[in-house]
Amino acid sequence: EVQLVESGRGLVLPGGSLRLSCTASGFTFSSYAMSWVRQAPGKGLEWISGIRGSGDDAFYADSVKGRFTISRDNSKNTLYLQVNNLRVDDTAVYFCARIAAVGYFDHWGQGTLVTVSS
Amino acid sequence: DIQMTQSPSTLSASVGDRVTITCRASQSIGPWVAWYQQKPGKAPKVLIYKASTLESGVPSRFSGSESGSEFTLTISSLQPDDSASYYCQHYNSYPFSFGQGTKLEI
């Protein structure tokens, strides 16, 4: 059974940093591209970053480019999102998602809440 | 970047009704659209991919279609369990993007 479990939730001051993790099981992690998607309270879904299975290529939404860094450790079956210079409007539930071979998100984690507030 | 314009933002219907939700892409994206259902406090769940392919295990009352840059999710006979928010998403190329969402009340 495919499982994705996020961790790293927390309350952070504006300008602060956090590292989110997503631990995968039940599939060959290195064979799949992965993404992070976030959802601000009461709002819709926002794709923010993606990374190929090899980790060689990473992609970002303009809203997070230069502040967030996606990475992965295929030996640990873990996806990461380093979030720096956090702003109040980064407050959201952050989901990791597996990208199916044909490109859509076929499995999702349960999400982890990041709150940015003074 | 490709924008997905979804409508309506809210929809109220009754059990047994047929409803449609529409997404329009800002440029040609082929069939590379998925539809997701999300219930409060839960992760999204894929319903449809490649515009019209039903994900395994999803009830057949859900269907998707494509006409040029317009994509439609149809629920043929609403059930109480269909009360949720629905999102379209393109995956033609990075950056991916979602529609604004439709909240469906039964």
gemmi code that builds the backbone of each chain (N, CA, C; Angstrom):
import gemmi

chains = {
    "A": [
        ("GLU", (0.847, -1.193, 0.000), (0.000, 0.000, 0.000), (0.890, 1.254, 0.000)),
        ("VAL", (0.582, 2.159, -0.900), (1.339, 3.412, -0.970), (0.986, 4.280, 0.226)),
        ("GLN", (2.007, 4.771, 0.907), (1.797, 5.699, 2.022), (2.781, 6.858, 1.916)),
        ("LEU", (2.271, 8.046, 2.192), (3.076, 9.262, 2.246), (2.767, 9.946, 3.573)),
        ("VAL", (3.790, 10.194, 4.373), (3.584, 10.777, 5.695), (4.458, 12.015, 5.846)),
        ("GLU", (3.795, 13.167, 5.964), (4.522, 14.422, 6.129), (4.839, 14.672, 7.598)),
        ("SER", (5.900, 15.414, 7.828), (6.247, 15.855, 9.178), (6.944, 17.208, 9.068)),
        ("GLY", (7.080, 17.864, 10.226), (7.744, 19.164, 10.248), (6.820, 20.320, 10.505)),
        ("ARG", (5.602, 20.028, 10.935), (4.645, 21.108, 11.190), (5.159, 22.022, 12.288)),
        ("GLY", (4.684, 23.265, 12.234), (5.097, 24.139, 13.310), (4.612, 25.561, 13.180)),
        ("LEU", (4.823, 26.309, 14.248), (4.538, 27.738, 14.306), (5.872, 28.456, 14.157)),
        ("VAL", (5.958, 29.322, 13.168), (7.214, 29.988, 12.826), (6.990, 31.493, 12.761)),
        ("LEU", (7.995, 32.249, 13.179), (7.928, 33.696, 13.063), (8.152, 34.124, 11.615)),
        ("PRO", (7.565, 35.231, 11.207), (7.861, 35.756, 9.862), (9.366, 35.917, 9.683)),
        ("GLY", (9.832, 35.493, 8.518), (11.261, 35.509, 8.247), (11.974, 34.243, 8.659)),
        ("GLY", (11.280, 33.356, 9.352), (11.882, 32.124, 9.840), (11.960, 31.045, 8.787)),
        ("SER", (12.489, 29.882, 9.214), (12.688, 28.751, 8.309), (12.167, 27.476, 8.933)),
        ("LEU", (11.956, 26.476, 8.072), (11.445, 25.185, 8.515), (11.805, 24.178, 7.441)),
        ("ARG", (12.002, 22.917, 7.821), (12.160, 21.861, 6.818), (11.037, 20.848, 6.980)),
        ("LEU", (10.288, 20.664, 5.913), (9.225, 19.672, 5.885), (9.771, 18.395, 5.274)),
        ("SER", (9.286, 17.258, 5.771), (9.683, 15.957, 5.247), (8.448, 15.166, 4.845)),
        ("CYS", (8.628, 14.284, 3.904), (7.565, 13.386, 3.452), (8.212, 12.008, 3.275)),
        ("THR", (7.846, 11.082, 4.135), (8.424, 9.744, 4.079), (7.487, 8.821, 3.311)),
        ("ALA", (8.043, 8.153, 2.320), (7.241, 7.319, 1.422), (7.471, 5.840, 1.705)),
        ("SER", (6.454, 5.044, 1.464), (6.563, 3.591, 1.578), (5.564, 2.938, 0.643)),
        ("GLY", (5.819, 1.672, 0.332), (4.880, 0.909, -0.486), (5.118, 0.997, -1.972)),
        ("PHE", (6.173, 1.692, -2.399), (6.498, 1.773, -3.825), (7.981, 2.120, -3.976)),
        ("THR", (8.483, 1.985, -5.195), (9.883, 2.298, -5.476), (10.017, 3.809, -5.621)),
        ("PHE", (10.419, 4.449, -4.540), (10.396, 5.909, -4.432), (11.162, 6.582, -5.564)),
        ("SER", (12.321, 6.072, -5.906), (13.182, 6.737, -6.893), (12.597, 6.710, -8.304)),
        ("SER", (11.571, 5.907, -8.526), (10.958, 5.800, -9.855), (9.898, 6.855, -10.111)),
        ("TYR", (9.572, 7.647, -9.110), (8.462, 8.586, -9.233), (8.879, 10.025, -8.968)),
        ("ALA", (8.397, 10.936, -9.817), (8.472, 12.348, -9.500), (7.519, 12.633, -8.341)),
        ("MET", (7.839, 13.677, -7.606), (7.038, 14.047, -6.444), (6.785, 15.548, -6.454)),
        ("SER", (5.770, 15.972, -5.734), (5.440, 17.391, -5.655), (5.003, 17.785, -4.261)),
        ("TRP", (5.054, 19.073, -4.017), (4.431, 19.676, -2.842), (3.290, 20.577, -3.322)),
        ("VAL", (2.170, 20.477, -2.619), (0.982, 21.285, -2.884), (0.544, 21.860, -1.548)),
        ("ARG", (0.133, 23.116, -1.529), (-0.310, 23.685, -0.263), (-1.719, 24.232, -0.367)),
        ("GLN", (-2.319, 24.422, 0.809), (-3.693, 24.928, 0.878), (-3.803, 25.849, 2.078)),
        ("ALA", (-3.941, 27.139, 1.819), (-4.140, 28.113, 2.878), (-5.511, 27.884, 3.509)),
        ("PRO", (-5.691, 28.284, 4.758), (-6.967, 28.044, 5.453), (-8.159, 28.579, 4.664)),
        ("GLY", (-9.109, 27.708, 4.380), (-10.317, 28.096, 3.669), (-10.134, 28.399, 2.196)),
        ("LYS", (-8.956, 28.124, 1.663), (-8.661, 28.453, 0.260), (-8.472, 27.192, -0.583)),
        ("GLY", (-8.143, 27.394, -1.843), (-7.970, 26.281, -2.764), (-6.562, 25.711, -2.744)),
        ("LEU", (-6.347, 24.749, -3.633), (-5.063, 24.072, -3.740), (-4.094, 24.892, -4.591)),
        ("GLU", (-2.839, 24.911, -4.169), (-1.791, 25.630, -4.905), (-0.596, 24.704, -5.080)),
        ("TRP", (-0.260, 24.364, -6.334), (0.973, 23.608, -6.593), (2.153, 24.530, -6.345)),
        ("ILE", (3.166, 24.067, -5.609), (4.301, 24.936, -5.326), (5.639, 24.391, -5.812)),
        ("SER", (5.818, 23.071, -5.914), (7.127, 22.574, -6.314), (7.048, 21.122, -6.750)),
        ("GLY", (7.959, 20.741, -7.645), (8.038, 19.361, -8.098), (9.484, 18.968, -8.331)),
        ("ILE", (9.769, 17.656, -8.295), (11.118, 17.163, -8.487), (11.050, 15.818, -9.185)),
        ("ARG", (11.948, 15.592, -10.116), (11.975, 14.329, -10.847), (12.483, 13.200, -9.922)),
        ("GLY", (12.251, 11.959, -10.343), (12.621, 10.807, -9.535), (14.094, 10.753, -9.206)),
        ("SER", (14.915, 11.175, -10.153), (16.360, 11.170, -9.954), (16.821, 12.309, -9.053)),
        ("GLY", (15.982, 13.317, -8.903), (16.364, 14.501, -8.128), (17.126, 15.530, -8.939)),
        ("ASP", (17.329, 15.245, -10.229), (18.156, 16.127, -11.061), (17.478, 17.442, -11.419)),
        ("ASP", (16.167, 17.411, -11.546), (15.458, 18.622, -11.961), (14.389, 18.980, -10.949)),
        ("ALA", (14.322, 20.275, -10.629), (13.326, 20.772, -9.692), (12.593, 21.955, -10.300)),
        ("PHE", (11.352, 22.133, -9.904), (10.497, 23.160, -10.485), (9.742, 23.855, -9.362)),
        ("TYR", (9.461, 25.158, -9.567), (8.834, 25.948, -8.514), (7.778, 26.878, -9.084)),
        ("ALA", (6.757, 27.157, -8.263), (5.826, 28.238, -8.562), (6.512, 29.572, -8.289)),
        ("ASP", (6.100, 30.587, -9.005), (6.708, 31.917, -8.816), (6.565, 32.399, -7.376)),
        ("SER", (5.478, 31.993, -6.707), (5.196, 32.483, -5.354), (6.232, 32.020, -4.329)),
        ("VAL", (6.989, 30.963, -4.647), (7.950, 30.428, -3.680), (9.368, 30.380, -4.229)),
        ("LYS", (9.544, 30.683, -5.501), (10.869, 30.597, -6.123), (11.855, 31.489, -5.389)),
        ("GLY", (13.022, 30.937, -5.087), (14.054, 31.684, -4.376), (13.962, 31.581, -2.867)),
        ("ARG", (12.822, 31.108, -2.353), (12.653, 30.972, -0.895), (12.527, 29.507, -0.479)),
        ("PHE", (11.944, 28.682, -1.327), (11.721, 27.269, -1.016), (12.650, 26.413, -1.870)),
        ("THR", (13.117, 25.299, -1.299), (13.956, 24.356, -2.032), (13.443, 22.941, -1.823)),
        ("ILE", (13.143, 22.272, -2.919), (12.711, 20.881, -2.863), (13.927, 19.985, -3.077)),
        ("SER", (13.948, 18.862, -2.377), (15.023, 17.900, -2.559), (14.510, 16.526, -2.153)),
        ("ARG", (15.305, 15.514, -2.408), (14.912, 14.163, -2.030), (16.140, 13.332, -1.716)),
        ("ASP", (15.962, 12.350, -0.857), (17.000, 11.373, -0.538), (16.410, 10.014, -0.857)),
        ("ASN", (16.734, 9.501, -2.021), (16.128, 8.236, -2.457), (16.579, 7.052, -1.598)),
        ("SER", (17.728, 7.167, -0.922), (18.176, 6.086, -0.034), (17.330, 6.022, 1.235)),
        ("LYS", (16.673, 7.142, 1.549), (15.822, 7.205, 2.738), (14.344, 7.277, 2.391)),
        ("ASN", (14.023, 7.192, 1.092), (12.628, 7.280, 0.643), (11.942, 8.535, 1.186)),
        ("THR", (12.647, 9.641, 1.163), (12.132, 10.855, 1.782), (12.255, 12.062, 0.854)),
        ("LEU", (11.185, 12.832, 0.810), (11.098, 14.087, 0.070), (11.178, 15.225, 1.097)),
        ("TYR", (11.830, 16.303, 0.707), (11.973, 17.438, 1.616), (11.501, 18.726, 0.951)),
        ("LEU", (11.130, 19.679, 1.799), (10.890, 21.041, 1.341), (11.492, 21.975, 2.389)),
        ("GLN", (12.576, 22.639, 2.024), (13.176, 23.654, 2.880), (12.481, 24.973, 2.591)),
        ("VAL", (11.874, 25.540, 3.620), (11.119, 26.779, 3.440), (11.807, 27.872, 4.232)),
        ("ASN", (12.251, 28.900, 3.534), (12.987, 30.004, 4.150), (12.252, 31.324, 3.970)),
        ("ASN", (12.656, 32.300, 4.769), (12.100, 33.648, 4.669), (10.570, 33.591, 4.623)),
        ("LEU", (9.988, 32.874, 5.579), (8.550, 32.642, 5.575), (7.768, 33.923, 5.794)),
        ("ARG", (6.626, 33.988, 5.128), (5.711, 35.123, 5.216), (4.400, 34.645, 5.802)),
        ("VAL", (3.620, 35.587, 6.309), (2.320, 35.228, 6.889), (1.451, 34.491, 5.871)),
        ("ASP", (1.546, 34.885, 4.599), (0.704, 34.244, 3.587), (1.226, 32.877, 3.136)),
        ("ASP", (2.301, 32.390, 3.760), (2.740, 31.002, 3.553), (2.025, 30.054, 4.505)),
        ("THR", (1.233, 30.590, 5.435), (0.461, 29.749, 6.345), (-0.470, 28.846, 5.546)),
        ("ALA", (-0.321, 27.547, 5.745), (-1.087, 26.597, 4.943), (-0.851, 25.181, 5.443)),
        ("VAL", (-1.692, 24.273, 4.992), (-1.404, 22.847, 5.084), (-0.583, 22.481, 3.849)),
        ("TYR", (0.533, 21.823, 4.077), (1.428, 21.422, 2.994), (1.280, 19.920, 2.775)),
        ("PHE", (0.909, 19.551, 1.547), (0.751, 18.152, 1.161), (1.903, 17.733, 0.257)),
        ("CYS", (2.409, 16.525, 0.449), (3.259, 15.940, -0.581), (2.383, 15.006, -1.416)),
        ("ALA", (2.735, 14.850, -2.671), (1.943, 14.033, -3.575), (2.852, 13.305, -4.550)),
        ("ARG", (2.506, 12.057, -4.859), (3.235, 11.294, -5.859), (2.668, 11.620, -7.234)),
        ("ILE", (3.555, 11.749, -8.187), (3.133, 11.997, -9.561), (3.135, 10.672, -10.302)),
        ("ALA", (1.960, 10.292, -10.789), (1.839, 9.045, -11.551), (2.647, 9.145, -12.841)),
        ("ALA", (2.900, 8.001, -13.448), (3.705, 7.965, -14.666), (3.166, 8.899, -15.750)),
        ("VAL", (1.839, 9.054, -15.793), (1.260, 9.921, -16.816), (1.080, 11.350, -16.342)),
        ("GLY", (1.488, 11.668, -15.100), (1.631, 13.057, -14.710), (0.699, 13.630, -13.659)),
        ("TYR", (-0.388, 12.952, -13.326), (-1.289, 13.531, -12.323), (-0.888, 13.045, -10.922)),
        ("PHE", (-1.500, 13.602, -9.894), (-1.186, 13.235, -8.511), (-2.057, 12.049, -8.103)),
        ("ASP", (-1.459, 10.865, -7.990), (-2.266, 9.685, -7.720), (-2.299, 9.289, -6.245)),
        ("HIS", (-1.381, 9.796, -5.454), (-1.398, 9.541, -4.020), (-0.947, 10.796, -3.287)),
        ("TRP", (-1.594, 11.042, -2.131), (-1.322, 12.239, -1.349), (-1.037, 11.860, 0.099)),
        ("GLY", (-0.207, 12.667, 0.772), (-0.069, 12.542, 2.204), (-1.240, 13.203, 2.904)),
        ("GLN", (-1.240, 13.138, 4.218), (-2.346, 13.694, 4.995), (-2.184, 15.198, 5.219)),
        ("GLY", (-1.000, 15.719, 4.940), (-0.747, 17.145, 5.079), (-0.148, 17.508, 6.424)),
        ("THR", (0.626, 18.594, 6.433), (1.214, 19.111, 7.667), (1.029, 20.623, 7.698)),
        ("LEU", (0.617, 21.129, 8.849), (0.261, 22.541, 8.972), (1.479, 23.389, 9.338)),
        ("VAL", (1.680, 24.430, 8.559), (2.702, 25.433, 8.854), (1.993, 26.756, 9.114)),
        ("THR", (2.243, 27.312, 10.285), (1.634, 28.590, 10.657), (2.734, 29.616, 10.809)),
        ("VAL", (2.607, 30.712, 10.093), (3.582, 31.803, 10.172), (2.894, 32.982, 10.829)),
        ("SER", (3.370, 33.312, 12.018), (2.716, 34.371, 12.781), (3.668, 34.928, 13.822)),
        ("SER", (3.502, 36.208, 14.102), (4.303, 36.845, 15.145), (3.563, 36.801, 16.487)),
    ],
    "B": [
        ("ASP", (2.706, 31.137, -18.080), (2.169, 30.031, -17.291), (0.698, 29.804, -17.647)),
        ("ILE", (0.275, 28.554, -17.510), (-1.095, 28.189, -17.855), (-2.018, 28.419, -16.672)),
        ("GLN", (-3.126, 29.122, -16.915), (-4.128, 29.366, -15.878), (-5.342, 28.482, -16.150)),
        ("MET", (-5.934, 27.965, -15.065), (-7.146, 27.163, -15.157), (-8.290, 27.943, -14.503)),
        ("THR", (-9.296, 28.307, -15.285), (-10.435, 29.069, -14.774), (-11.606, 28.127, -14.570)),
        ("GLN", (-11.990, 27.946, -13.320), (-13.012, 26.949, -12.963), (-14.308, 27.626, -12.565)),
        ("SER", (-15.425, 27.037, -12.969), (-16.735, 27.564, -12.593), (-17.758, 26.435, -12.482)),
        ("PRO", (-18.793, 26.604, -11.624), (-18.983, 27.731, -10.716), (-18.127, 27.571, -9.468)),
        ("SER", (-18.105, 28.570, -8.615), (-17.345, 28.457, -7.373), (-18.149, 27.707, -6.312)),
        ("THR", (-19.462, 27.821, -6.364), (-20.326, 27.036, -5.477), (-21.490, 26.493, -6.290)),
        ("LEU", (-22.022, 25.386, -5.817), (-23.092, 24.701, -6.536), (-23.964, 23.994, -5.511)),
        ("SER", (-25.239, 24.201, -5.569), (-26.167, 23.522, -4.687), (-27.094, 22.655, -5.533)),
        ("ALA", (-27.212, 21.385, -5.169), (-28.029, 20.461, -5.963), (-28.633, 19.410, -5.032)),
        ("SER", (-29.475, 18.598, -5.591), (-30.183, 17.588, -4.808), (-29.749, 16.181, -5.189)),
        ("VAL", (-30.001, 15.249, -4.293), (-29.701, 13.847, -4.577), (-30.411, 13.434, -5.868)),
        ("GLY", (-29.658, 12.778, -6.741), (-30.194, 12.331, -8.016), (-29.979, 13.308, -9.160)),
        ("ASP", (-29.611, 14.558, -8.864), (-29.377, 15.549, -9.913), (-28.126, 15.204, -10.713)),
        ("ARG", (-28.057, 15.771, -11.912), (-26.860, 15.719, -12.751), (-26.220, 17.099, -12.700)),
        ("VAL", (-24.932, 17.146, -12.391), (-24.241, 18.436, -12.288), (-22.973, 18.422, -13.136)),
        ("THR", (-22.596, 19.621, -13.574), (-21.362, 19.768, -14.330), (-20.533, 20.907, -13.768)),
        ("ILE", (-19.239, 20.697, -13.781), (-18.257, 21.695, -13.369), (-17.293, 21.870, -14.539)),
        ("THR", (-16.928, 23.106, -14.815), (-16.136, 23.391, -16.011), (-14.828, 24.082, -15.663)),
        ("CYS", (-13.802, 23.725, -16.405), (-12.503, 24.412, -16.322), (-12.073, 24.806, -17.727)),
        ("ARG", (-11.588, 26.025, -17.851), (-11.063, 26.488, -19.126), (-9.582, 26.799, -18.967)),
        ("ALA", (-8.778, 26.233, -19.836), (-7.340, 26.484, -19.807), (-6.995, 27.721, -20.628)),
        ("SER", (-5.975, 28.456, -20.195), (-5.606, 29.704, -20.866), (-4.868, 29.461, -22.183)),
        ("GLN", (-4.438, 28.213, -22.403), (-3.833, 27.852, -23.678), (-4.014, 26.361, -23.899)),
        ("SER", (-3.664, 25.907, -25.075), (-3.860, 24.503, -25.417), (-2.984, 23.606, -24.540)),
        ("ILE", (-3.620, 22.598, -23.929), (-2.874, 21.704, -23.040), (-3.144, 20.238, -23.353)),
        ("GLY", (-3.737, 19.951, -24.514), (-4.061, 18.567, -24.824), (-5.027, 18.023, -23.792)),
        ("PRO", (-4.943, 16.717, -23.509), (-5.875, 16.112, -22.552), (-5.350, 16.071, -21.129)),
        ("TRP", (-4.273, 16.792, -20.842), (-3.543, 16.645, -19.590), (-4.189, 17.401, -18.442)),
        ("VAL", (-5.376, 16.923, -18.069), (-6.154, 17.507, -16.985), (-6.647, 16.401, -16.068)),
        ("ALA", (-6.568, 16.667, -14.773), (-7.116, 15.751, -13.777), (-8.156, 16.488, -12.943)),
        ("TRP", (-9.064, 15.723, -12.362), (-10.079, 16.243, -11.449), (-9.927, 15.552, -10.098)),
        ("TYR", (-10.034, 16.353, -9.020), (-9.874, 15.855, -7.662), (-11.101, 16.222, -6.835)),
        ("GLN", (-11.396, 15.360, -5.873), (-12.432, 15.607, -4.878), (-11.735, 15.791, -3.532)),
        ("GLN", (-12.158, 16.788, -2.772), (-11.578, 16.993, -1.447), (-12.682, 17.245, -0.426)),
        ("LYS", (-12.648, 16.473, 0.647), (-13.584, 16.678, 1.749), (-12.860, 17.409, 2.876)),
        ("PRO", (-13.596, 18.124, 3.724), (-12.965, 18.956, 4.766), (-11.988, 18.168, 5.625)),
        ("GLY", (-10.799, 18.724, 5.811), (-9.793, 18.104, 6.657), (-9.079, 16.922, 6.045)),
        ("LYS", (-9.347, 16.637, 4.786), (-8.749, 15.471, 4.125), (-7.899, 15.892, 2.935)),
        ("ALA", (-7.035, 14.980, 2.505), (-6.265, 15.215, 1.293), (-7.167, 15.032, 0.072)),
        ("PRO", (-6.832, 15.694, -1.023), (-7.583, 15.466, -2.260), (-7.455, 14.018, -2.731)),
        ("LYS", (-8.424, 13.622, -3.536), (-8.451, 12.270, -4.109), (-8.729, 12.418, -5.600)),
        ("VAL", (-7.929, 11.740, -6.419), (-8.124, 11.881, -7.860), (-9.368, 11.110, -8.303)),
        ("LEU", (-10.140, 11.733, -9.183), (-11.326, 11.101, -9.766), (-11.099, 10.729, -11.227)),
        ("ILE", (-10.562, 11.677, -11.970), (-10.414, 11.585, -13.420), (-9.014, 12.051, -13.790)),
        ("TYR", (-8.365, 11.392, -14.743), (-7.106, 11.884, -15.294), (-7.144, 11.777, -16.812)),
        ("LYS", (-6.216, 12.432, -17.455), (-6.191, 12.522, -18.917), (-7.562, 12.895, -19.450)),
        ("ALA", (-8.153, 13.888, -18.827), (-9.418, 14.526, -19.195), (-10.650, 13.655, -18.991)),
        ("SER", (-10.539, 12.342, -19.298), (-11.751, 11.523, -19.294), (-11.554, 10.104, -18.769)),
        ("THR", (-10.376, 9.785, -18.270), (-10.117, 8.433, -17.768), (-10.456, 8.346, -16.289)),
        ("LEU", (-11.317, 7.418, -15.954), (-11.765, 7.252, -14.573), (-10.697, 6.512, -13.773)),
        ("GLU", (-10.293, 7.075, -12.651), (-9.334, 6.413, -11.767), (-9.972, 5.140, -11.216)),
        ("SER", (-9.152, 4.126, -11.038), (-9.626, 2.857, -10.505), (-10.323, 3.055, -9.163)),
        ("GLY", (-11.496, 2.442, -9.024), (-12.231, 2.500, -7.769), (-13.195, 3.665, -7.647)),
        ("VAL", (-13.164, 4.589, -8.601), (-14.062, 5.749, -8.562), (-15.408, 5.357, -9.190)),
        ("PRO", (-16.516, 5.716, -8.564), (-17.826, 5.330, -9.101), (-18.060, 5.848, -10.523)),
        ("SER", (-18.773, 5.086, -11.302), (-18.977, 5.412, -12.719), (-19.902, 6.602, -12.934)),
        ("ARG", (-20.526, 7.113, -11.876), (-21.339, 8.322, -12.042), (-20.481, 9.555, -12.304)),
        ("PHE", (-19.169, 9.447, -12.063), (-18.241, 10.533, -12.375), (-17.704, 10.329, -13.788)),
        ("SER", (-17.691, 11.399, -14.560), (-17.111, 11.322, -15.893), (-16.488, 12.664, -16.257)),
        ("GLY", (-15.545, 12.636, -17.203), (-14.879, 13.846, -17.659), (-14.894, 13.922, -19.163)),
        ("SER", (-14.851, 15.148, -19.666), (-14.815, 15.339, -21.108), (-13.976, 16.564, -21.426)),
        ("GLU", (-13.648, 16.654, -22.714), (-12.772, 17.723, -23.193), (-13.313, 18.251, -24.503)),
        ("SER", (-13.299, 19.575, -24.654), (-13.647, 20.184, -25.930), (-12.726, 21.366, -26.127)),
        ("GLY", (-11.687, 21.170, -26.914), (-10.682, 22.213, -27.075), (-9.984, 22.476, -25.762)),
        ("SER", (-10.044, 23.706, -25.280), (-9.414, 24.066, -24.013), (-10.393, 24.068, -22.851)),
        ("GLU", (-11.577, 23.526, -23.056), (-12.588, 23.456, -22.010), (-12.758, 22.019, -21.539)),
        ("PHE", (-12.734, 21.855, -20.218), (-12.806, 20.529, -19.613), (-13.987, 20.498, -18.649)),
        ("THR", (-14.690, 19.375, -18.627), (-15.902, 19.277, -17.831), (-15.887, 18.016, -16.979)),
        ("LEU", (-16.270, 18.189, -15.705), (-16.516, 17.063, -14.809), (-18.032, 16.962, -14.651)),
        ("THR", (-18.573, 15.787, -14.869), (-20.006, 15.555, -14.719), (-20.250, 14.482, -13.670)),
        ("ILE", (-21.179, 14.752, -12.789), (-21.652, 13.735, -11.851), (-23.082, 13.441, -12.271)),
        ("SER", (-23.347, 12.205, -12.679), (-24.608, 11.916, -13.367), (-25.794, 11.801, -12.436)),
        ("SER", (-25.605, 11.309, -11.237), (-26.705, 11.138, -10.288), (-26.147, 11.348, -8.883)),
        ("LEU", (-26.318, 12.565, -8.397), (-25.674, 12.947, -7.148), (-26.075, 12.049, -5.982)),
        ("GLN", (-25.073, 11.728, -5.174), (-25.279, 10.999, -3.941), (-24.864, 11.876, -2.760)),
        ("PRO", (-25.413, 11.624, -1.574), (-25.048, 12.466, -0.424), (-23.546, 12.528, -0.177)),
        ("ASP", (-22.846, 11.443, -0.465), (-21.407, 11.384, -0.242), (-20.620, 12.269, -1.202)),
        ("ASP", (-21.261, 12.818, -2.214), (-20.564, 13.660, -3.200), (-20.401, 15.100, -2.716)),
        ("SER", (-20.946, 15.422, -1.566), (-20.765, 16.756, -1.000), (-19.290, 16.959, -0.672)),
        ("ALA", (-18.659, 17.912, -1.366), (-17.213, 18.079, -1.289), (-16.820, 19.277, -2.139)),
        ("SER", (-15.509, 19.568, -2.144), (-14.958, 20.535, -3.086), (-14.270, 19.778, -4.211)),
        ("TYR", (-14.342, 20.345, -5.402), (-13.781, 19.705, -6.589), (-12.820, 20.679, -7.266)),
        ("TYR", (-11.681, 20.128, -7.721), (-10.645, 20.937, -8.357), (-10.190, 20.288, -9.658)),
        ("CYS", (-10.012, 21.121, -10.670), (-9.314, 20.662, -11.868), (-7.835, 21.024, -11.729)),
        ("GLN", (-7.006, 20.346, -12.488), (-5.555, 20.608, -12.465), (-4.973, 20.238, -13.820)),
        ("HIS", (-4.122, 21.097, -14.342), (-3.416, 20.712, -15.571), (-2.035, 20.200, -15.224)),
        ("TYR", (-1.565, 19.240, -15.998), (-0.200, 18.742, -15.845), (0.488, 18.634, -17.198)),
        ("ASN", (0.149, 19.576, -18.063), (0.755, 19.619, -19.395), (2.253, 19.889, -19.323)),
        ("SER", (2.644, 20.794, -18.435), (4.052, 21.155, -18.260), (4.161, 21.927, -16.956)),
        ("TYR", (5.383, 21.997, -16.420), (5.585, 22.823, -15.234), (5.552, 24.297, -15.639)),
        ("PRO", (5.050, 25.186, -14.792), (4.418, 24.918, -13.501), (2.986, 24.404, -13.637)),
        ("PHE", (2.662, 23.348, -12.873), (1.289, 22.867, -12.819), (0.417, 23.940, -12.174)),
        ("SER", (-0.902, 23.844, -12.355), (-1.798, 24.745, -11.635), (-3.170, 24.106, -11.480)),
        ("PHE", (-3.882, 24.564, -10.462), (-5.229, 24.103, -10.160), (-6.242, 25.184, -10.510)),
        ("GLY", (-7.465, 24.764, -10.771), (-8.560, 25.707, -10.811), (-8.872, 26.189, -9.399)),
        ("GLN", (-9.758, 27.179, -9.317), (-10.042, 27.820, -8.033), (-10.890, 26.954, -7.111)),
        ("GLY", (-11.510, 25.918, -7.663), (-12.320, 25.003, -6.865), (-13.808, 25.284, -6.952)),
        ("THR", (-14.587, 24.220, -6.770), (-16.051, 24.298, -6.726), (-16.535, 23.583, -5.481)),
        ("LYS", (-17.267, 24.301, -4.641), (-17.843, 23.675, -3.451), (-19.243, 23.202, -3.786)),
        ("LEU", (-19.449, 21.891, -3.705), (-20.725, 21.278, -4.056), (-21.482, 20.924, -2.783)),
        ("GLU", (-22.671, 21.502, -2.650), (-23.523, 21.228, -1.493), (-24.713, 20.400, -1.963)),
        ("ILE", (-24.985, 19.344, -1.249), (-26.093, 18.468, -1.590), (-27.266, 18.789, -0.667)),
    ],
}
model = gemmi.Model(1)
for chain_id, residues in chains.items():
    chain = gemmi.Chain(chain_id)
    for i, (resn, *xyz) in enumerate(residues, 1):
        res = gemmi.Residue()
        res.name, res.seqid = resn, gemmi.SeqId(i, " ")
        for name, pos in zip(("N", "CA", "C"), xyz):
            atom = gemmi.Atom()
            atom.name, atom.element = name, gemmi.Element(name[0])
            atom.pos, atom.b_iso = gemmi.Position(*pos), 0.0
            res.add_atom(atom)
        chain.add_residue(res)
    model.add_chain(chain)
structure = gemmi.Structure()
structure.add_model(model)
structure.setup_entities()
